[in-house]
Amino acid sequence: MTVRHWLILAVATFVAASGSAFIIGVGFLLPYFTTEMGMSLSRSGMLVAMPSVGMALTLIAWGWLVDRTSEKLVLVAGSVAAACALTALLFTHSFGAMAVFLLLTGSATASGNSASGRLVVGWFPPRRRGLAMGIRQMSQPVGAAVAAMTMPLLAQSYGLAAAFAIPLAMAVVSAVASFVVVTEPPVTPPAPARGTGPIPTAPAAADRSPYRGAFYLQRVHGVSVLLVLPQGMLQSFLLAWLVLGHGWSAVSAGVVVTTSQILGAAARIVAGWVSDRVGSRMAPIRGVAIAVTAGLAALAAAEAFGAPGAVAVALGVVATVLSVSDNGLAFTAVAEYAGPRWSGRALGVQNTTQFVAISLSTPLIAAAIERFGYWPAFAGAAVIAAVAIPLVPRADQLRS
């Protein structure tokens, strides 16, 4: 491994973190929308969902473009477009205009998801991919941590424009870093020895669609959708649960959310490292699904039976950490199975299915919480995570 490998990984991670800071950060503004702007929780939930809708609409298109052109072009173009949309958002005040620019920024930010993941898989050999993608995937909780510590406080003190200046600055840095640092990946390295990690796609299968003749990718996508629903719920509503449900200040709640996201970033790295050591992505994913189910069930019980605040908050942090730990594993499995000529589109499908799920579920979860409270939402998320367990493929598969 060279300095170039780790520098590429650092840029890919930062670009993805920039997008996450915006996508997830909008959810952290939900208390501001409800208390300072007087919106209902359901109406606020619609704004929170707009970035995910934008991502869902464009992820496959960005994936197709990266397969046809280059990671560098897509990363630079997407970051510049996101910066332009965020600049317009700084001067927006009406509900309709905010929804439009949140949608457009989410659409532009989608470029970093497929391109940065494909870049990492291309630069790192199979026996290091789990770890490398774990580091790249920690971008989501790290971006969320940055947003949690800055955006709610800035919105409360200086208004929405100040809050959105954070992801704007990150988008500008992403564009410059991608232009200066990113280069094309080297030729795919040879397969590792048997038992040391997943083997790359065979050259003879490279041109064939990975969705033909097998349902492996479809099952991985399905598991990821089921597990991203609890993750999206906790990321969007954990801060609101602390502020609106337990009376915490935005600053104190931000510290808790930040802590959970930092721990989640570490969990992704550990999960990736474990997958490299055991030579499987599916076995760790199954373990995560079981752990998420147990964690959410405990959180629901604590909330329903009035457990002490410290216990409930601790369980909320644990559930959040567990819920984000599988993403890097699924991304790596998808890219490895699809191969370099299809990985952009396959990762686009992976991301699209997840963001469609988040987009559709966020307003519904907000309405359910508004009507029934938080513990039924936690319990429902536990059931969804449990459904994912038998859907996980029994073993990693390869195309031939």
Phi, psi and chi 1 to 4 in degrees:
 res  aa     phi    psi   chi1   chi2   chi3   chi4
   1 MET       -  141.5  -53.5  -57.5  -64.3      -
   2 THR  -115.4  171.7   65.8      -      -      -
   3 VAL   -60.2  -35.4  173.4      -      -      -
   4 ARG   -57.5  -43.5  166.0   64.3   62.6  178.6
   5 HIS   -56.2  -49.0  -72.9   78.1      -      -
   6 TRP   -73.2  -29.4  -60.4  109.4      -      -
   7 LEU   -69.2  -42.4 -168.8   57.9      -      -
   8 ILE   -60.0  -44.1  -69.9  -74.1      -      -
   9 LEU   -62.0  -40.0  177.6   57.8      -      -
  10 ALA   -62.8  -43.7      -      -      -      -
  11 VAL   -67.2  -44.9  171.7      -      -      -
  12 ALA   -58.7  -40.6      -      -      -      -
  13 THR   -66.6  -41.9  -58.0      -      -      -
  14 PHE   -66.4  -41.7 -175.4   85.1      -      -
  15 VAL   -60.5  -45.3  172.8      -      -      -
  16 ALA   -65.7  -36.9      -      -      -      -
  17 ALA   -65.2  -36.0      -      -      -      -
  18 SER   -59.5  -46.0  172.5      -      -      -
  19 GLY   -64.6  -40.9      -      -      -      -
  20 SER   -65.9  -37.3  -66.4      -      -      -
  21 ALA   -58.6  -36.9      -      -      -      -
  22 PHE   -77.3  -53.1  167.5   71.0      -      -
  23 ILE   -58.5  -49.2  -63.5  -70.5      -      -
  24 ILE   -80.3  -32.8  -59.1  172.7      -      -
  25 GLY   -60.5  -32.8      -      -      -      -
  26 VAL   -60.4  -36.6  175.2      -      -      -
  27 GLY   -64.1  -32.7      -      -      -      -
  28 PHE   -71.8  -13.1  -64.4  148.1      -      -
  29 LEU   -88.3    0.5  -62.2  176.1      -      -
  30 LEU   -57.4  -43.6 -166.4  148.2      -      -
  31 PRO   -60.5  -34.4  -26.1   37.0      -      -
  32 TYR   -66.6  -41.7 -178.7   87.6      -      -
  33 PHE   -60.4  -40.0  -66.6  147.8      -      -
  34 THR   -79.9  -42.1   57.8      -      -      -
  35 THR   -88.4  -43.6   58.4      -      -      -
  36 GLU   -88.9  -33.0  -59.8  -63.2  -33.3      -
  37 MET  -102.7   -5.3  -60.5 -176.5   68.8      -
  38 GLY    72.2   21.2      -      -      -      -
  39 MET   -81.8  154.1  -63.5 -177.6 -170.5      -
  40 SER   -72.4  162.5   67.1      -      -      -
  41 LEU   -63.8  -36.3 -168.7   60.1      -      -
  42 SER   -66.5  -43.3  -61.3      -      -      -
  43 ARG   -66.3  -40.3 -166.9  171.9  174.0   85.4
  44 SER   -64.0  -38.5  -60.2      -      -      -
  45 GLY   -61.1  -30.8      -      -      -      -
  46 MET   -65.4  -41.6  -68.7  179.5   63.6      -
  47 LEU   -65.1  -41.8  -73.3 -177.6      -      -
  48 VAL   -61.1  -33.0  172.1      -      -      -
  49 ALA   -78.8  -20.8      -      -      -      -
  50 MET   -57.8  -44.9  -77.2  -62.5  102.0      -
  51 PRO   -59.9  -39.0  -25.7   36.2      -      -
  52 SER   -67.4  -35.3  -64.2      -      -      -
  53 VAL   -62.2  -45.2  172.3      -      -      -
  54 GLY   -59.5  -43.1      -      -      -      -
  55 MET   -61.6  -46.6  -86.4 -147.1  166.6      -
  56 ALA   -60.9  -32.1      -      -      -      -
  57 LEU   -74.8  -21.6  -68.5  174.1      -      -
  58 THR  -124.4   -6.0   55.7      -      -      -
  59 LEU   -60.7  -45.1  -84.4  164.5      -      -
  60 ILE   -66.3  -38.8  -64.3  177.2      -      -
  61 ALA   -62.1  -43.8      -      -      -      -
  62 TRP   -63.2  -39.5  -77.3  115.7      -      -
  63 GLY   -63.0  -41.7      -      -      -      -
  64 TRP   -61.5  -42.3  175.7   87.2      -      -
  65 LEU   -65.3  -39.5 -175.5   61.3      -      -
  66 VAL   -70.1  -32.6   76.1      -      -      -
  67 ASP   -67.1  -30.8  -77.1  -21.1      -      -
  68 ARG   -91.2  -24.3  -69.8  -67.5 -177.7  -91.1
  69 THR  -120.2 -103.2   57.3      -      -      -
  70 SER  -156.9  157.2   69.8      -      -      -
  71 GLU   -62.4  -39.2  -67.9   89.4  -10.0      -
  72 LYS   -62.4  -47.1 -179.3  170.8 -175.2  172.6
  73 LEU   -58.9  -45.9  174.0   64.5      -      -
  74 VAL   -67.1  -42.5  169.4      -      -      -
  75 LEU   -64.9  -43.0  -70.5  174.3      -      -
  76 VAL   -68.6  -48.5  172.4      -      -      -
  77 ALA   -62.0  -43.2      -      -      -      -
  78 GLY   -66.0  -40.2      -      -      -      -
  79 SER   -66.7  -39.9  -63.4      -      -      -
  80 VAL   -64.8  -43.7  169.4      -      -      -
  81 ALA   -63.1  -40.5      -      -      -      -
  82 ALA   -63.3  -41.6      -      -      -      -
  83 ALA   -62.2  -40.0      -      -      -      -
  84 CYS   -65.1  -44.7  -68.0      -      -      -
  85 ALA   -65.8  -38.5      -      -      -      -
  86 LEU   -67.7  -34.8  -79.7  164.7      -      -
  87 THR   -61.6  -44.2  -60.3      -      -      -
  88 ALA   -63.0  -36.3      -      -      -      -
  89 LEU   -64.6  -28.5 -169.8   58.2      -      -
  90 LEU   -60.8  -27.5  -61.6 -175.8      -      -
  91 PHE  -107.4   17.4  -56.9   97.4      -      -
  92 THR  -105.3  140.4  -60.1      -      -      -
  93 HIS  -130.9  -29.6  -57.8  -71.5      -      -
  94 SER   -76.7  154.7   70.0      -      -      -
  95 PHE   -60.7  -47.5  177.8   85.8      -      -
  96 GLY   -62.3  -45.5      -      -      -      -
  97 ALA   -66.5  -39.6      -      -      -      -
  98 MET   -60.3  -43.4  -74.9  177.7   61.6      -
  99 ALA   -60.4  -41.3      -      -      -      -
 100 VAL   -64.6  -48.0  168.9      -      -      -
 101 PHE   -73.9  -28.7  -74.7  115.9      -      -
 102 LEU   -64.8  -40.4  -72.5  170.3      -      -
 103 LEU   -62.8  -46.5  178.9   76.3      -      -
 104 LEU   -65.8  -39.5  -68.8  175.8      -      -
 105 THR   -66.1  -41.1  -54.1      -      -      -
 106 GLY   -60.8  -39.2      -      -      -      -
 107 SER   -62.6  -43.1  -60.3      -      -      -
 108 ALA   -70.3  -40.0      -      -      -      -
 109 THR   -63.3  -25.8  -60.0      -      -      -
 110 ALA   -58.3  -24.1      -      -      -      -
 111 SER   -57.0  -37.7   61.3      -      -      -
 112 GLY   -71.4  -24.0      -      -      -      -
 113 ASN   -67.8  -56.0  -75.8   55.8      -      -
 114 SER   -71.5  -42.4  -64.7      -      -      -
 115 ALA   -68.0  -42.7      -      -      -      -
 116 SER   -70.5  -37.7   63.6      -      -      -
 117 GLY   -65.8  -43.7      -      -      -      -
 118 ARG   -63.5  -37.1 -171.1  178.2 -171.8  -85.6
 119 LEU   -62.6  -44.9 -172.1   66.8      -      -
 120 VAL   -65.9  -44.8  170.8      -      -      -
 121 VAL   -62.1  -36.2  170.0      -      -      -
 122 GLY   -70.2  -32.5      -      -      -      -
 123 TRP   -87.5  -24.6  -90.2   93.8      -      -
 124 PHE  -107.8  140.0  -78.3   79.5      -      -
 125 PRO   -70.6  160.7   27.0  -34.8      -      -
 126 PRO   -53.6  -39.4  -28.3   36.0      -      -
 127 ARG   -74.5   -7.8  -77.4  177.1  -72.2 -178.9
 128 ARG  -114.6   -3.5  -65.5  -72.0 -175.9   88.1
 129 ARG   -66.8  -39.9  -79.3 -177.7 -169.4  154.0
 130 GLY   -58.8  -47.1      -      -      -      -
 131 LEU   -64.1  -46.4  174.7   61.8      -      -
 132 ALA   -62.5  -43.8      -      -      -      -
 133 MET   -71.7  -28.4  -78.5  -63.8  -78.0      -
 134 GLY   -63.1  -41.0      -      -      -      -
 135 ILE   -66.6  -44.9  -66.1  172.7      -      -
 136 ARG   -62.3  -41.9 -176.3  -92.0 -178.0 -165.3
 137 GLN   -72.6  -14.2  -72.8  -61.6  104.4      -
 138 MET   -70.9   -7.9   81.2  176.4 -171.5      -
 139 SER   -57.8  -34.7   60.2      -      -      -
 140 GLN   -65.7  -55.0 -172.5  177.5   50.4      -
 141 PRO   -66.2  -32.6   17.7  -29.7      -      -
 142 VAL   -66.6  -44.9  166.3      -      -      -
 143 GLY   -60.6  -40.2      -      -      -      -
 144 ALA   -64.7  -37.5      -      -      -      -
 145 ALA   -65.2  -43.2      -      -      -      -
 146 VAL   -60.2  -45.1  170.6      -      -      -
 147 ALA   -64.6  -41.4      -      -      -      -
 148 ALA   -63.8  -36.0      -      -      -      -
 149 MET   -81.3  -16.9  -74.5  -61.1  -67.0      -
 150 THR  -118.2  -48.7   57.9      -      -      -
 151 MET   -66.5  -46.2  -67.5  178.9   68.5      -
 152 PRO   -62.4  -41.0  -20.8   32.8      -      -
 153 LEU   -66.3  -43.6 -180.0   59.9      -      -
 154 LEU   -65.3  -39.7  -72.0  171.7      -      -
 155 ALA   -63.6  -43.6      -      -      -      -
 156 GLN   -65.7  -35.7 -169.7  175.9   51.5      -
 157 SER   -90.6  -36.8  -57.6      -      -      -
 158 TYR  -129.3   -4.7  -55.8  103.8      -      -
 159 GLY   103.9  172.8      -      -      -      -
 160 LEU   -63.6  -36.0  -79.0  178.6      -      -
 161 ALA   -58.6  -41.9      -      -      -      -
 162 ALA   -64.4  -38.1      -      -      -      -
 163 ALA   -64.5  -44.4      -      -      -      -
 164 PHE   -75.0  -11.1  -73.5  125.0      -      -
 165 ALA   -66.0  -24.8      -      -      -      -
 166 ILE   -65.8  -57.7  -61.8  -60.6      -      -
 167 PRO   -63.9  -27.6   19.2  -30.9      -      -
 168 LEU   -62.6  -48.1  170.1   58.5      -      -
 169 ALA   -61.1  -39.9      -      -      -      -
 170 MET   -66.8  -35.8  -64.4  179.9   74.4      -
 171 ALA   -66.1  -39.4      -      -      -      -
 172 VAL   -63.9  -46.2  171.2      -      -      -
 173 VAL   -62.1  -38.7  172.8      -      -      -
 174 SER   -61.1  -43.1  -65.2      -      -      -
 175 ALA   -62.6  -45.5      -      -      -      -
 176 VAL   -66.4  -46.2  174.1      -      -      -
 177 ALA   -63.1  -41.1      -      -      -      -
 178 SER   -64.5  -40.4  -62.3      -      -      -
 179 PHE   -66.2  -38.4 -178.4   77.6      -      -
 180 VAL   -82.8  -38.6  172.4      -      -      -
 181 VAL  -101.1  -41.5  174.2      -      -      -
 182 VAL   -69.0  133.9  172.9      -      -      -
 183 THR  -134.2  168.9   56.8      -      -      -
 184 GLU   -63.8  143.2  -67.9  -60.6  -61.1      -
 185 PRO   -64.7  154.7  -18.6   31.1      -      -
 186 PRO   -72.2  175.4   27.7  -34.9      -      -
 187 VAL   -62.1  141.5  177.0      -      -      -
 188 THR   -53.7  128.2  -57.4      -      -      -
 189 PRO   -68.4  161.2   25.5  -33.4      -      -
 190 PRO   -65.0  162.3   23.7  -33.5      -      -
 191 ALA   -66.5  146.2      -      -      -      -
 192 PRO   -76.0  171.3   30.8  -35.0      -      -
 193 ALA   -65.1  154.0      -      -      -      -
 194 ARG   -58.0  132.6 -177.6  174.8  179.7   84.5
 195 GLY    89.6   -1.6      -      -      -      -
 196 THR  -103.7    4.2   58.6      -      -      -
 197 GLY   149.8  166.4      -      -      -      -
 198 PRO   -60.1  143.2  -25.4   35.0      -      -
 199 ILE   -92.5  140.2  -58.1  173.0      -      -
 200 PRO   -60.6  160.2  -19.6   30.8      -      -
 201 THR   -61.0  138.0  -59.4      -      -      -
 202 ALA   -64.8  142.6      -      -      -      -
 203 PRO   -56.2  -36.3  -25.3   34.2      -      -
 204 ALA   -63.5  -23.6      -      -      -      -
 205 ALA   -95.6   -1.2      -      -      -      -
 206 ALA   -63.3  -34.4      -      -      -      -
 207 ASP   -86.3  -15.2  -67.7  -34.8      -      -
 208 ARG   -83.9  142.7 -170.2  176.6   72.7 -117.1
 209 SER   -60.0  131.1  168.9      -      -      -
 210 PRO   -71.3   -5.6   26.7  -35.0      -      -
 211 TYR   -94.3   -0.7  -66.0   97.5      -      -
 212 ARG   -97.7  135.0  -65.7  179.8 -179.1  176.2
 213 GLY    83.0   -3.2      -      -      -      -
 214 ALA  -157.4  160.2      -      -      -      -
 215 PHE  -116.2   20.2  -68.0   95.1      -      -
 216 TYR   -62.3  -52.1  178.6   72.8      -      -
 217 LEU   -64.0  -38.2  -78.8 -172.1      -      -
 218 GLN   -60.7  -39.3  -70.1   88.6  -31.7      -
 219 ARG   -68.5  -40.4  -69.9 -176.7   66.9  174.9
 220 VAL   -62.4  -43.9  174.3      -      -      -
 221 HIS   -60.2  -43.4  -66.3  -30.7      -      -
 222 GLY   -62.9  -43.9      -      -      -      -
 223 VAL   -60.8  -42.8  169.7      -      -      -
 224 SER   -63.9  -38.5  -63.0      -      -      -
 225 VAL   -63.5  -46.3  165.4      -      -      -
 226 LEU   -63.1  -38.3  -69.0  170.1      -      -
 227 LEU   -81.0  -21.5  -67.8 -178.9      -      -
 228 VAL   -78.7  -20.2   84.9      -      -      -
 229 LEU   -64.4  -49.3  -69.2  173.9      -      -
 230 PRO   -62.0  -38.4  -22.1   32.9      -      -
 231 GLN   -61.5  -47.2  174.9 -174.9  -41.7      -
 232 GLY   -63.5  -39.0      -      -      -      -
 233 MET   -62.1  -47.0  179.8 -161.4   67.1      -
 234 LEU   -67.6  -38.5  -70.3  166.4      -      -
 235 GLN   -68.0  -37.1  -72.7  177.4  -23.8      -
 236 SER   -80.6  -31.7  -64.9      -      -      -
 237 PHE  -120.0   -3.0  -63.1  100.4      -      -
 238 LEU   -62.5  -46.2 -178.5   63.3      -      -
 239 LEU   -64.8  -42.8 -169.7  141.7      -      -
 240 ALA   -63.5  -36.9      -      -      -      -
 241 TRP   -60.5  -43.3  172.2   58.8      -      -
 242 LEU   -69.4  -42.1  -66.8  171.7      -      -
 243 VAL   -76.9  -52.0  172.9      -      -      -
 244 LEU   -85.7  -31.5  -56.5  177.2      -      -
 245 GLY   -91.5  -29.6      -      -      -      -
 246 HIS  -121.1    3.4  -72.4  -96.5      -      -
 247 GLY    73.1   22.1      -      -      -      -
 248 TRP   -76.0  156.7  -72.4   45.5      -      -
 249 SER   -76.2  159.3   68.8      -      -      -
 250 ALA   -62.0  -35.0      -      -      -      -
 251 VAL   -68.3  -48.2  174.8      -      -      -
 252 SER   -63.9  -42.5  -61.6      -      -      -
 253 ALA   -63.5  -37.5      -      -      -      -
 254 GLY   -62.2  -36.4      -      -      -      -
 255 VAL   -64.5  -43.3  170.6      -      -      -
 256 VAL   -63.6  -45.6  171.7      -      -      -
 257 VAL   -63.8  -42.1  172.3      -      -      -
 258 THR   -60.8  -44.4  -60.2      -      -      -
 259 THR   -59.3  -44.4  -59.9      -      -      -
 260 SER   -64.8  -36.8   67.8      -      -      -
 261 GLN   -71.6  -38.4  -64.4  -61.9  -28.0      -
 262 ILE   -64.3  -43.5  -68.3  173.2      -      -
 263 LEU   -63.6  -35.9  -67.2  173.6      -      -
 264 GLY   -64.7  -37.5      -      -      -      -
 265 ALA   -61.8  -43.7      -      -      -      -
 266 ALA   -63.9  -37.7      -      -      -      -
 267 ALA   -64.0  -36.6      -      -      -      -
 268 ARG   -65.6  -40.8  -70.3 -174.5  177.0 -165.5
 269 ILE   -64.4  -44.9  -64.5  173.9      -      -
 270 VAL   -61.6  -43.9  171.0      -      -      -
 271 ALA   -61.3  -41.6      -      -      -      -
 272 GLY   -64.9  -41.5      -      -      -      -
 273 TRP   -63.0  -42.8  178.0   83.9      -      -
 274 VAL   -61.6  -42.6  168.7      -      -      -
 275 SER   -63.1  -34.9   76.0      -      -      -
 276 ASP   -65.8  -40.7  -73.8  -21.0      -      -
 277 ARG   -69.5  -40.2  -60.1  -75.4   74.7   76.8
 278 VAL   -89.5   -7.2  -58.6      -      -      -
 279 GLY    69.2   30.7      -      -      -      -
 280 SER  -151.6  141.4  171.0      -      -      -
 281 ARG   -95.9  -30.2  -43.5  -59.5 -179.8 -162.1
 282 MET   -72.9  -40.1  -65.9  -58.4  108.0      -
 283 ALA   -60.7  -46.7      -      -      -      -
 284 PRO   -64.0  -35.0  -24.0   34.7      -      -
 285 ILE   -62.4  -41.7  -71.0  176.2      -      -
 286 ARG   -62.1  -41.8 -174.5  177.6  -61.0  103.0
 287 GLY   -62.7  -39.2      -      -      -      -
 288 VAL   -64.3  -43.5  168.7      -      -      -
 289 ALA   -59.3  -41.8      -      -      -      -
 290 ILE   -65.3  -43.6  -65.7  170.8      -      -
 291 ALA   -66.2  -40.7      -      -      -      -
 292 VAL   -62.4  -42.4  169.6      -      -      -
 293 THR   -58.2  -47.4  -59.5      -      -      -
 294 ALA   -65.7  -42.1      -      -      -      -
 295 GLY   -64.0  -43.6      -      -      -      -
 296 LEU   -69.8  -35.7  -75.4  166.9      -      -
 297 ALA   -63.0  -41.4      -      -      -      -
 298 ALA   -65.8  -40.2      -      -      -      -
 299 LEU   -64.6  -42.2  177.4   59.9      -      -
 300 ALA   -62.1  -42.7      -      -      -      -
 301 ALA   -64.9  -41.8      -      -      -      -
 302 ALA   -62.2  -42.0      -      -      -      -
 303 GLU   -70.7  -39.5 -177.1   73.1    3.0      -
 304 ALA   -68.5  -36.6      -      -      -      -
 305 PHE  -101.5   13.2  -65.1  105.7      -      -
 306 GLY    67.1   43.6      -      -      -      -
 307 ALA   -62.3  154.8      -      -      -      -
 308 PRO   -52.4  147.3  -26.1   34.2      -      -
 309 GLY   -53.8  -41.0      -      -      -      -
 310 ALA   -62.9  -38.3      -      -      -      -
 311 VAL   -66.6  -46.8  173.0      -      -      -
 312 ALA   -61.5  -43.6      -      -      -      -
 313 VAL   -65.0  -42.3  171.3      -      -      -
 314 ALA   -60.5  -43.5      -      -      -      -
 315 LEU   -65.6  -35.5  -71.1  172.0      -      -
 316 GLY   -62.8  -40.9      -      -      -      -
 317 VAL   -65.2  -44.9  170.7      -      -      -
 318 VAL   -60.9  -46.1  169.2      -      -      -
 319 ALA   -61.9  -39.4      -      -      -      -
 320 THR   -65.0  -44.4  -58.5      -      -      -
 321 VAL   -60.9  -46.7  171.1      -      -      -
 322 LEU   -63.6  -38.1  -66.8  172.5      -      -
 323 SER   -68.5  -22.4   71.8      -      -      -
 324 VAL   -99.8   -1.0  -58.1      -      -      -
 325 SER   -82.0  -11.1   59.0      -      -      -
 326 ASP   -95.4  -13.2   68.3  -68.9      -      -
 327 ASN   -58.6  -45.6  -67.6   57.2      -      -
 328 GLY   -61.9  -35.6      -      -      -      -
 329 LEU   -63.7  -46.1  -58.1  172.3      -      -
 330 ALA   -66.9  -41.9      -      -      -      -
 331 PHE   -60.1  -43.7  -93.1   68.3      -      -
 332 THR   -64.3  -43.9  -53.3      -      -      -
 333 ALA   -61.6  -42.6      -      -      -      -
 334 VAL   -63.1  -48.4  167.8      -      -      -
 335 ALA   -65.4  -39.7      -      -      -      -
 336 GLU   -66.1  -41.3  -72.8  176.8  -28.4      -
 337 TYR   -71.4  -40.0 -174.6   83.9      -      -
 338 ALA   -70.9  -35.4      -      -      -      -
 339 GLY    85.6  165.4      -      -      -      -
 340 PRO   -63.9  -25.9   20.8  -32.7      -      -
 341 ARG   -86.4   -9.4  -61.8 -176.0 -172.8  177.9
 342 TRP  -126.7   -5.0  -81.6   88.4      -      -
 343 SER   -65.9  -34.2   58.5      -      -      -
 344 GLY   -60.2  -47.1      -      -      -      -
 345 ARG   -70.3  -40.3  -79.2  162.5  -76.1 -177.4
 346 ALA   -63.7  -41.6      -      -      -      -
 347 LEU   -67.0  -32.0  -71.8  172.2      -      -
 348 GLY   -63.3  -42.5      -      -      -      -
 349 VAL   -64.1  -43.5  172.6      -      -      -
 350 GLN   -56.2  -48.6  170.5   76.6    2.8      -
 351 ASN   -68.5  -40.4  -87.8  -59.3      -      -
 352 THR   -61.8  -47.3  -61.9      -      -      -
 353 THR   -60.6  -37.9   53.2      -      -      -
 354 GLN   -68.1  -44.2  -71.3 -176.9  -46.6      -
 355 PHE   -74.4  -30.0  -80.4  105.1      -      -
 356 VAL   -62.0  -43.8  165.5      -      -      -
 357 ALA   -61.1  -45.2      -      -      -      -
 358 ILE   -65.6  -42.2  -68.2  175.5      -      -
 359 SER   -61.1  -43.7  -58.3      -      -      -
 360 LEU   -74.6  -33.7  -65.0  176.7      -      -
 361 SER   -84.2  -29.1   65.1      -      -      -
 362 THR   -59.3  -50.9  -60.9      -      -      -
 363 PRO   -62.9  -34.7  -20.0   32.7      -      -
 364 LEU   -67.6  -40.6  -63.6  176.3      -      -
 365 ILE   -64.8  -42.0  -67.4  170.9      -      -
 366 ALA   -59.2  -44.9      -      -      -      -
 367 ALA   -65.1  -39.3      -      -      -      -
 368 ALA   -65.6  -42.0      -      -      -      -
 369 ILE   -64.1  -41.2  -68.8  172.7      -      -
 370 GLU   -61.4  -34.4 -160.0  169.2   36.9      -
 371 ARG   -90.6  -40.8 -178.3  175.0  179.2   83.6
 372 PHE  -112.7  -18.8  -57.6  109.4      -      -
 373 GLY   103.4 -178.1      -      -      -      -
 374 TYR   -83.6  -37.0  -77.3   97.3      -      -
 375 TRP   -64.6  -36.1   80.7  -99.6      -      -
 376 PRO   -63.9  -32.5  -24.3   36.6      -      -
 377 ALA   -66.1  -42.4      -      -      -      -
 378 PHE   -63.4  -41.7  -63.5  148.6      -      -
 379 ALA   -65.1  -42.2      -      -      -      -
 380 GLY   -61.8  -39.0      -      -      -      -
 381 ALA   -64.4  -36.2      -      -      -      -
 382 ALA   -63.2  -41.1      -      -      -      -
 383 VAL   -62.9  -43.7  172.2      -      -      -
 384 ILE   -61.5  -44.0  -69.3  171.5      -      -
 385 ALA   -62.6  -36.3      -      -      -      -
 386 ALA   -65.4  -35.1      -      -      -      -
 387 VAL   -63.3  -29.6  172.9      -      -      -
 388 ALA   -69.5  -26.1      -      -      -      -
 389 ILE   -57.6  -53.2  -62.4  171.4      -      -
 390 PRO   -72.6  -14.4   26.0  -34.6      -      -
 391 LEU   -80.3  -19.5 -172.5   59.5      -      -
 392 VAL   -61.9  127.5  178.3      -      -      -
 393 PRO   -54.8  143.6  -27.2   35.7      -      -
 394 ARG   -66.7  -28.1  -64.4 -175.3   62.4   84.8
 395 ALA  -150.5  157.3      -      -      -      -
 396 ASP   -65.4  142.0  -63.8   57.7      -      -
 397 GLN  -121.7  157.1  -64.4 -178.4   19.1      -
 398 LEU  -128.4  153.1  -53.1  169.8      -      -
 399 ARG   -87.4  147.5  -72.5 -159.6  -71.8  160.5
 400 SER  -139.2      -   58.5      -      -      -
